[in-house]
Amino acid sequence: MVFSSSIFLTYFLPIVLLVYFLLPKKARNTFLLFASMVFYGWKAPRFIFVILATTLLDFFLVNEMWKSDVKLRRRLFLTLSVGVNLGMLVYFKYSGFFVDNINSLIGVFGGNAIKWSKVVLPIGISFYTFESITYVVDVYRKIHAPQKKFTSYLLYIIFFPKLVAGPIIRYHEIADQLEERNETNERRITGFIRFCTGLGKKVLIANYLGLTADYVYGPMDNAAAGLDPHSLTLSLSWAAALAYTFQIYFDFSGYSDMAIGLARMFGFDIPENFNQPYLSESITDFWRRWHITLGAWMKNYLYIPLGGNRSGPVRVYLNLFIVFLISGLWHGGAWNFIVWGCWHGFFLVIERLFLLKLYEKLWRPLRILVTFFIVLIGWVFFRVENIERAFRYVEALFVHGSGKNYYQGDTQTLFFFALAAFFSFFSFFGFSAKWCREWFAGGFTKTWKLSAALLTSLLLLFISMSYLTVANFNPFIYFRF
């Protein structure tokens, strides 16, 4: 089920909220667990058993690990749990990629290809796998005790607002809230405001700009339908790249806003995932602002175990590059994601070497512009799965093609481009910081401000639902991962 679908907005969410608020507090977690299972299993009920099986195994292994004082036995349970979770992820997400590349290598030597049936990817497997790993590793490190009730642990994994596309939540960030949380009418209202904000980002900006990106690059499920890169003018090449750059931001940050808002309506506080990333002044800064919970996960569970900053500059650079190579691969089993990860890893390394010092001498708007340009080039690789074609689309940004396809943006499209640019960069001016704190964090200082925000959100909801009545299926981009 998709947040930006009519069935979710008109049936699922209102019914779940109504029943949840009518139930006594002691029954609410059980109902949320049931609702989350219905949400996830709506289109592919068989995959609910994958989550249930791995979650039950993790729960048993982690509790046995906690009871033991024998270091070898604890490591054995840790290895089993992490191994099962990563094994499931590799099987579902990367088996086809590995087999395809092995077959290509075999073909060079004239051998027979390995026969392999395509595996259907469970939605959100990358996100809940990482959360399962945080749980077992943090219990192993004795950061917190394991959950005593299986249903509470299962709710942590399967809680529907963040299940399929994050934010990635570490167990200790939500453990206490599973038992007792702050549920007030004001928090429900501010959660609703945040949810509507995310819905507007997705439906009114991301979906519309996605039409331009799809026109040039082809739909994400049929990249072969894209235009020939050599036939593009510079204007159309840049229009497509900018459209996708804004689309992926408003699509993913919109989902995160909706997830945070939904969680707040049920009394939960979950981590922020974005902080005006296109105002970044370096790629290092960008990764402090973009997909914040993934960056934190990579730091705590990959970068630091690799040695972090402790082993000299050469090892630090290698660790950074490895982390972003894996970050690219985390997004999918395809070479374009690997190239995207290496692209960001390369700039992170050279920023540490010398680029950050050079940036200090530049005017701040120039630092932002340079970083935005680097990110935009990276998004072309991220968007176009065929790696050879991706390089040709990047080339088209700088080399004029045959000129058969010009950018012919209508007034409405140009308006949404302007709207996306405005909301991507408007925090550049300091006066907007207080407004952002009130609107997104729900810290309204005046009753009239809260009332005005609520009315605006209701209008945004109405407009978004009007668009959805005539829209085709509109899944979130990060549902693929």
PyMOL commands that set and color helices and strands:
alter all, ss='L'
color gray80, all
select helices_A, chain A and resi 6-22+25-40+45-67+71-108+125-140+150-158+160-162+171-173+175-179+185-217+223-225+229-231+234-265+277-279+283-289+292-306+313-330+335-359+364-383+387-396+411-428+432-441+447-468+477-480
alter helices_A, ss='H'
color red, helices_A
deselect
rebuild
show_as cartoon
